């Protein structure tokens, strides 16, 4: 891997990364990225359409995954995955580089070399030498303040570093759980390690409703707010917000206080219509 640079690498085009001083054209379209301490890992997809010629350093390479340092130096590349799978998503969490494939498996790679470490089914997650099974496929996972947070369609579970379950939240614990089963709950991690969860009622229900939850870094529930209407997950760069449909092509968006769950201010949408939702 390349050395540190004061200029952080960013994606600046469909096939180009740069740091403000130099650029690198990669062989393929960038479909996803994972940020490492010293650069990016790029998921690439080859294309038959007219695309720019890759930089000379990459002219003879056609990787699925490519590591690029902050100084635009290309590093390791992966040209194939087990079972000839393709990359669905990549993430770097807690020092682990994990690839989600289109064959419903996770593949973990060494972030420094790209070497294959292990792989496992989508309905489990691996902590060290321990694999924890779930009743449904894993939808997302995060690492926050020493805990792993793993989400499926109906559960949100907190684990310690060794894979011991600390606590969990479940749709099945709600009243009338069948009302809340259509959409996968959306979770969001704040900068201080808290988890926010948005759970929408089944859309064919006669009463539209949304429940918002706030949890601390260890999974302890801090607050719960049930709101009329369907409120959609809408994280903001400087806070957390949710949006609701008002009328054709028009939505109202409000900021949510992560300490209390209160709706505190209008972020977007017609002021007169949206401010009525403010607490």
ZAVEXMAR-832781 format. One record per residue (C-alpha): residue number from 0; residue in one letter; x, y, z. Coordinates in Angstrom, 1 decimal. Last residue first. Example, Ala and Ser with C-alpha at 12.3 -4.5 7.8 and 13.67 -1.06 7.14 Angstrom:
<recs>
rec domi 1 fiba S east 13.7 north -1.1 up 7.1
rec domi 0 fiba A east 12.3 north -4.5 up 7.8
</recs>
This chain:
<recs>
rec domi 278 fiba X east -42.3 north 19.3 up 18.1
rec domi 277 fiba X east -42.1 north 20.1 up 14.4
rec domi 276 fiba X east -44.6 north 18.3 up 12.1
rec domi 275 fiba X east -46.5 north 21.5 up 11.5
rec domi 274 fiba X east -43.3 north 23.0 up 10.1
rec domi 273 fiba X east -43.6 north 21.0 up 6.9
rec domi 272 fiba X east -46.7 north 22.6 up 5.3
rec domi 271 fiba X east -45.8 north 26.2 up 5.9
rec domi 270 fiba X east -42.1 north 25.7 up 5.2
rec domi 269 fiba X east -42.6 north 23.9 up 1.8
rec domi 268 fiba X east -39.8 north 21.3 up 1.6
rec domi 267 fiba X east -36.4 north 20.9 up 3.1
rec domi 266 fiba X east -34.6 north 20.9 up 6.5
rec domi 265 fiba X east -37.4 north 22.0 up 8.7
rec domi 264 fiba X east -36.4 north 22.0 up 12.4
rec domi 263 fiba X east -36.5 north 20.0 up 15.6
rec domi 262 fiba X east -38.5 north 16.7 up 15.2
rec domi 261 fiba X east -37.9 north 15.1 up 18.6
rec domi 260 fiba X east -36.1 north 11.7 up 18.8
rec domi 259 fiba X east -34.6 north 12.7 up 22.2
rec domi 258 fiba X east -30.8 north 12.7 up 21.9
rec domi 257 fiba X east -30.6 north 12.2 up 18.1
rec domi 256 fiba X east -32.7 north 15.3 up 17.5
rec domi 255 fiba X east -34.4 north 14.5 up 14.2
rec domi 254 fiba X east -34.2 north 17.1 up 11.3
rec domi 253 fiba X east -37.2 north 17.5 up 9.1
rec domi 252 fiba X east -37.9 north 16.8 up 5.4
rec domi 251 fiba X east -41.1 north 17.6 up 3.6
rec domi 250 fiba X east -41.7 north 16.1 up 0.2
rec domi 249 fiba X east -43.2 north 17.3 up -3.1
rec domi 248 fiba X east -43.2 north 15.6 up -6.5
rec domi 247 fiba X east -46.9 north 15.0 up -6.2
rec domi 246 fiba X east -48.1 north 15.7 up -2.6
rec domi 245 fiba X east -46.7 north 15.7 up 0.9
rec domi 244 fiba X east -44.5 north 12.6 up 1.0
rec domi 243 fiba X east -42.5 north 12.3 up 4.2
rec domi 242 fiba X east -38.8 north 12.8 up 4.9
rec domi 241 fiba X east -36.5 north 11.9 up 7.8
rec domi 240 fiba X east -33.4 north 13.8 up 9.0
rec domi 239 fiba X east -30.1 north 13.1 up 10.8
rec domi 238 fiba X east -27.3 north 15.6 up 11.2
rec domi 237 fiba X east -24.5 north 17.5 up 9.5
rec domi 236 fiba X east -24.1 north 15.4 up 6.4
rec domi 235 fiba X east -27.7 north 14.4 up 6.3
rec domi 234 fiba X east -29.2 north 11.0 up 6.8
rec domi 233 fiba X east -32.7 north 10.5 up 5.1
rec domi 232 fiba X east -34.7 north 7.4 up 6.2
rec domi 231 fiba X east -38.3 north 7.8 up 5.1
rec domi 230 fiba X east -41.2 north 8.9 up 7.3
rec domi 229 fiba X east -44.6 north 7.3 up 6.4
rec domi 228 fiba X east -47.4 north 9.1 up 8.2
rec domi 227 fiba X east -48.2 north 9.2 up 11.9
rec domi 226 fiba X east -45.2 north 9.1 up 14.2
rec domi 225 fiba X east -44.1 north 6.7 up 16.9
rec domi 224 fiba X east -41.1 north 7.8 up 18.9
rec domi 223 fiba X east -38.8 north 5.6 up 20.9
rec domi 222 fiba X east -35.9 north 6.6 up 23.2
rec domi 221 fiba X east -32.6 north 5.6 up 24.7
rec domi 220 fiba X east -32.6 north 1.8 up 23.8
rec domi 219 fiba X east -29.4 north 0.2 up 25.1
rec domi 218 fiba X east -27.5 north -1.2 up 22.1
rec domi 217 fiba X east -23.9 north -0.7 up 23.4
rec domi 216 fiba X east -23.3 north 2.5 up 21.4
rec domi 215 fiba X east -26.5 north 4.1 up 22.6
rec domi 214 fiba X east -29.8 north 3.4 up 20.9
rec domi 213 fiba X east -32.5 north 5.7 up 19.4
rec domi 212 fiba X east -35.7 north 4.4 up 17.9
rec domi 211 fiba X east -38.1 north 5.8 up 15.3
rec domi 210 fiba X east -41.5 north 4.3 up 14.6
rec domi 209 fiba X east -43.4 north 5.1 up 11.4
rec domi 208 fiba X east -47.1 north 5.1 up 10.7
rec domi 207 fiba X east -49.6 north 4.9 up 7.9
rec domi 206 fiba X east -53.0 north 3.7 up 9.2
rec domi 205 fiba X east -55.1 north 1.8 up 6.7
rec domi 204 fiba X east -52.2 north -0.6 up 6.2
rec domi 203 fiba X east -51.2 north -1.3 up 2.6
rec domi 202 fiba X east -47.9 north 0.3 up 3.2
rec domi 201 fiba X east -46.8 north -2.0 up 5.9
rec domi 200 fiba X east -45.6 north 0.2 up 8.7
rec domi 199 fiba X east -42.2 north 1.9 up 8.6
rec domi 198 fiba X east -39.3 north 1.3 up 11.0
rec domi 197 fiba X east -36.5 north 3.9 up 11.2
rec domi 196 fiba X east -33.5 north 3.1 up 13.5
rec domi 195 fiba X east -30.9 north 5.4 up 14.9
rec domi 194 fiba X east -27.7 north 3.9 up 16.3
rec domi 193 fiba X east -25.3 north 5.9 up 18.6
rec domi 192 fiba X east -21.6 north 5.7 up 18.2
rec domi 191 fiba X east -20.7 north 9.4 up 18.7
rec domi 190 fiba X east -20.4 north 10.1 up 14.9
rec domi 189 fiba X east -24.0 north 8.8 up 14.4
rec domi 188 fiba X east -24.8 north 5.3 up 12.9
rec domi 187 fiba X east -27.9 north 4.9 up 10.8
rec domi 186 fiba X east -30.4 north 2.0 up 10.5
rec domi 185 fiba X east -33.2 north 1.4 up 8.0
rec domi 184 fiba X east -35.7 north -1.2 up 8.8
rec domi 183 fiba X east -36.3 north -3.6 up 5.9
rec domi 182 fiba X east -39.8 north -2.9 up 4.4
rec domi 181 fiba X east -42.8 north -5.1 up 4.5
rec domi 180 fiba X east -42.8 north -6.5 up 8.0
rec domi 179 fiba X east -44.1 north -3.7 up 10.2
rec domi 178 fiba X east -47.8 north -4.4 up 10.2
rec domi 177 fiba X east -47.1 north -8.1 up 10.8
rec domi 176 fiba X east -45.4 north -7.1 up 14.1
rec domi 175 fiba X east -48.8 north -6.2 up 15.5
rec domi 174 fiba X east -47.3 north -4.8 up 18.7
rec domi 173 fiba X east -43.5 north -4.7 up 18.4
rec domi 172 fiba X east -41.3 north -7.5 up 19.8
rec domi 171 fiba X east -41.3 north -9.3 up 16.4
rec domi 170 fiba X east -39.6 north -6.3 up 14.8
rec domi 169 fiba X east -36.5 north -7.3 up 16.9
rec domi 168 fiba X east -33.9 north -5.4 up 18.8
rec domi 167 fiba X east -30.7 north -7.1 up 20.1
rec domi 166 fiba X east -28.3 north -7.2 up 23.0
rec domi 165 fiba X east -24.7 north -8.1 up 23.8
rec domi 164 fiba X east -24.3 north -11.1 up 21.5
rec domi 163 fiba X east -20.9 north -12.7 up 21.9
rec domi 162 fiba X east -19.0 north -12.5 up 18.6
rec domi 161 fiba X east -15.5 north -12.0 up 20.0
rec domi 160 fiba X east -15.3 north -8.2 up 19.3
rec domi 159 fiba X east -18.6 north -7.7 up 21.1
rec domi 158 fiba X east -21.9 north -8.1 up 19.4
rec domi 157 fiba X east -25.0 north -5.8 up 18.9
rec domi 156 fiba X east -28.0 north -7.1 up 17.1
rec domi 155 fiba X east -30.7 north -5.5 up 14.9
rec domi 154 fiba X east -33.4 north -7.9 up 13.8
rec domi 153 fiba X east -36.2 north -8.2 up 11.3
rec domi 152 fiba X east -34.7 north -7.7 up 7.8
rec domi 151 fiba X east -31.2 north -8.4 up 9.1
rec domi 150 fiba X east -28.9 north -6.0 up 10.8
rec domi 149 fiba X east -25.5 north -6.5 up 12.4
rec domi 148 fiba X east -23.9 north -4.0 up 14.8
rec domi 147 fiba X east -20.3 north -4.8 up 15.8
rec domi 146 fiba X east -19.2 north -3.2 up 19.1
rec domi 145 fiba X east -15.9 north -1.6 up 20.1
rec domi 144 fiba X east -17.0 north 2.0 up 19.7
rec domi 143 fiba X east -18.9 north 1.4 up 16.4
rec domi 142 fiba X east -18.4 north -1.3 up 13.7
rec domi 141 fiba X east -21.2 north -1.6 up 11.1
rec domi 140 fiba X east -23.1 north -4.4 up 9.4
rec domi 139 fiba X east -25.8 north -4.5 up 6.8
rec domi 138 fiba X east -28.6 north -6.6 up 5.3
rec domi 137 fiba X east -27.5 north -10.0 up 6.7
rec domi 136 fiba X east -29.6 north -12.7 up 5.3
rec domi 135 fiba X east -32.4 north -14.2 up 7.5
rec domi 134 fiba X east -32.6 north -16.6 up 10.5
rec domi 133 fiba X east -29.1 north -15.6 up 11.6
rec domi 132 fiba X east -25.9 north -17.6 up 12.2
rec domi 131 fiba X east -22.8 north -16.5 up 14.1
rec domi 130 fiba X east -19.5 north -17.7 up 12.9
rec domi 129 fiba X east -16.6 north -17.8 up 15.4
rec domi 128 fiba X east -12.9 north -17.9 up 14.5
rec domi 127 fiba X east -12.5 north -14.1 up 14.5
rec domi 126 fiba X east -16.1 north -12.7 up 14.3
rec domi 125 fiba X east -17.9 north -14.1 up 11.2
rec domi 124 fiba X east -21.4 north -13.2 up 10.1
rec domi 123 fiba X east -24.1 north -15.5 up 9.0
rec domi 122 fiba X east -27.1 north -15.6 up 6.6
rec domi 121 fiba X east -25.0 north -14.3 up 3.7
rec domi 120 fiba X east -22.8 north -17.4 up 3.8
rec domi 119 fiba X east -19.0 north -17.2 up 4.6
rec domi 118 fiba X east -15.7 north -16.3 up 3.2
rec domi 117 fiba X east -12.1 north -16.3 up 4.5
rec domi 116 fiba X east -8.8 north -14.5 up 4.4
rec domi 115 fiba X east -8.2 north -14.0 up 0.7
rec domi 114 fiba X east -5.1 north -11.9 up 0.0
rec domi 113 fiba X east -5.7 north -8.3 up -1.0
rec domi 112 fiba X east -2.3 north -7.2 up 0.4
rec domi 111 fiba X east -2.9 north -4.6 up 3.0
rec domi 110 fiba X east -6.7 north -4.8 up 3.3
rec domi 109 fiba X east -6.4 north -8.6 up 3.8
rec domi 108 fiba X east -9.7 north -9.8 up 2.2
rec domi 107 fiba X east -13.0 north -11.0 up 3.6
rec domi 106 fiba X east -15.5 north -12.5 up 1.3
rec domi 105 fiba X east -19.3 north -12.4 up 2.1
rec domi 104 fiba X east -21.7 north -14.7 up 0.2
rec domi 103 fiba X east -25.0 north -14.3 up -1.5
rec domi 102 fiba X east -23.6 north -15.2 up -5.0
rec domi 101 fiba X east -23.7 north -11.5 up -6.1
rec domi 100 fiba X east -20.8 north -10.8 up -3.7
rec domi 99 fiba X east -20.5 north -8.7 up -0.5
rec domi 98 fiba X east -16.8 north -7.9 up 0.0
rec domi 97 fiba X east -15.4 north -7.3 up 3.5
rec domi 96 fiba X east -12.2 north -5.4 up 4.3
rec domi 95 fiba X east -11.6 north -5.6 up 8.1
rec domi 94 fiba X east -9.8 north -3.0 up 10.2
rec domi 93 fiba X east -12.9 north -2.2 up 12.2
rec domi 92 fiba X east -15.0 north -1.7 up 9.1
rec domi 91 fiba X east -14.0 north -1.4 up 5.5
rec domi 90 fiba X east -16.8 north -2.0 up 3.0
rec domi 89 fiba X east -17.4 north -3.5 up -0.4
rec domi 88 fiba X east -20.6 north -4.0 up -2.3
rec domi 87 fiba X east -22.1 north -6.3 up -5.0
rec domi 86 fiba X east -18.8 north -7.6 up -6.4
rec domi 85 fiba X east -18.9 north -10.4 up -8.9
rec domi 84 fiba X east -18.7 north -14.1 up -8.2
rec domi 83 fiba X east -16.5 north -16.5 up -10.2
rec domi 82 fiba X east -17.2 north -19.1 up -7.5
rec domi 81 fiba X east -14.5 north -17.5 up -5.3
rec domi 80 fiba X east -13.5 north -14.0 up -6.5
rec domi 79 fiba X east -11.5 north -13.0 up -9.6
rec domi 78 fiba X east -9.1 north -10.3 up -10.8
rec domi 77 fiba X east -8.1 north -8.9 up -7.4
rec domi 76 fiba X east -5.7 north -6.0 up -7.4
rec domi 75 fiba X east -2.9 north -4.8 up -5.2
rec domi 74 fiba X east -1.5 north -1.3 up -5.4
rec domi 73 fiba X east -2.1 north 1.7 up -7.7
rec domi 72 fiba X east -0.3 north 4.9 up -6.7
rec domi 71 fiba X east -2.6 north 7.9 up -6.7
rec domi 70 fiba X east -0.9 north 9.5 up -3.7
rec domi 69 fiba X east -3.8 north 8.5 up -1.5
rec domi 68 fiba X east -3.1 north 4.9 up -2.3
rec domi 67 fiba X east -5.2 north 2.9 up -4.8
rec domi 66 fiba X east -6.4 north -0.7 up -4.1
rec domi 65 fiba X east -8.2 north -2.4 up -7.0
rec domi 64 fiba X east -11.0 north -4.8 up -7.0
rec domi 63 fiba X east -12.5 north -6.6 up -10.1
rec domi 62 fiba X east -9.1 north -6.2 up -11.8
rec domi 61 fiba X east -8.4 north -5.8 up -15.5
rec domi 60 fiba X east -4.6 north -5.0 up -15.7
rec domi 59 fiba X east -2.4 north -4.5 up -18.8
rec domi 58 fiba X east -2.9 north -0.7 up -19.1
rec domi 57 fiba X east -2.8 north -0.1 up -15.3
rec domi 56 fiba X east 0.5 north 1.9 up -15.0
rec domi 55 fiba X east -0.2 north 3.5 up -18.4
rec domi 54 fiba X east -3.4 north 5.2 up -17.0
rec domi 53 fiba X east -6.6 north 3.6 up -18.3
rec domi 52 fiba X east -7.9 north 4.7 up -21.7
rec domi 51 fiba X east -11.1 north 6.6 up -21.3
rec domi 50 fiba X east -14.4 north 4.9 up -21.9
rec domi 49 fiba X east -16.5 north 4.2 up -25.0
rec domi 48 fiba X east -18.9 north 1.5 up -24.1
rec domi 47 fiba X east -17.9 north -2.1 up -23.8
rec domi 46 fiba X east -17.7 north -1.9 up -20.0
rec domi 45 fiba X east -15.7 north -3.6 up -17.3
rec domi 44 fiba X east -16.9 north -3.2 up -13.7
rec domi 43 fiba X east -14.6 north -2.0 up -11.0
rec domi 42 fiba X east -14.9 north -2.1 up -7.2
rec domi 41 fiba X east -12.3 north 0.4 up -5.8
rec domi 40 fiba X east -10.4 north 0.1 up -2.6
rec domi 39 fiba X east -9.4 north 3.6 up -1.4
rec domi 38 fiba X east -6.5 north 5.3 up 0.3
rec domi 37 fiba X east -4.2 north 5.3 up 3.3
rec domi 36 fiba X east -6.6 north 4.6 up 6.2
rec domi 35 fiba X east -8.8 north 2.6 up 3.9
rec domi 34 fiba X east -12.0 north 3.9 up 2.3
rec domi 33 fiba X east -14.2 north 1.3 up 0.6
rec domi 32 fiba X east -15.5 north 2.2 up -2.9
rec domi 31 fiba X east -18.3 north 1.1 up -5.2
rec domi 30 fiba X east -19.2 north 0.9 up -8.9
rec domi 29 fiba X east -16.1 north 2.4 up -10.5
rec domi 28 fiba X east -16.3 north 1.9 up -14.2
rec domi 27 fiba X east -13.4 north 0.0 up -15.8
rec domi 26 fiba X east -9.7 north 0.1 up -16.2
rec domi 25 fiba X east -8.7 north 2.9 up -13.9
rec domi 24 fiba X east -7.7 north 6.5 up -14.7
rec domi 23 fiba X east -5.5 north 8.0 up -12.0
rec domi 22 fiba X east -5.2 north 11.6 up -11.1
rec domi 21 fiba X east -2.7 north 14.0 up -9.5
rec domi 20 fiba X east -2.6 north 17.1 up -7.4
rec domi 19 fiba X east -6.1 north 17.4 up -6.1
rec domi 18 fiba X east -6.2 north 13.8 up -4.8
rec domi 17 fiba X east -7.7 north 12.0 up -7.8
rec domi 16 fiba X east -9.8 north 9.0 up -8.9
rec domi 15 fiba X east -11.1 north 8.4 up -12.4
rec domi 14 fiba X east -13.3 north 5.8 up -14.1
rec domi 13 fiba X east -16.8 north 7.3 up -13.6
rec domi 12 fiba X east -15.3 north 10.6 up -12.5
rec domi 11 fiba X east -13.8 north 12.4 up -9.5
rec domi 10 fiba X east -13.6 north 9.5 up -7.0
rec domi 9 fiba X east -11.6 north 10.8 up -4.0
rec domi 8 fiba X east -8.1 north 10.3 up -2.6
rec domi 7 fiba X east -7.2 north 12.4 up 0.4
rec domi 6 fiba X east -4.4 north 15.0 up 0.0
rec domi 5 fiba X east -2.2 north 15.1 up 3.1
rec domi 4 fiba X east -0.7 north 11.9 up 1.9
rec domi 3 fiba X east 0.1 north 8.6 up 3.7
rec domi 2 fiba X east 2.3 north 6.1 up 1.8
rec domi 1 fiba X east 1.2 north 3.5 up -0.7
rec domi 0 fiba X east 0.0 north 0.0 up 0.0
</recs>
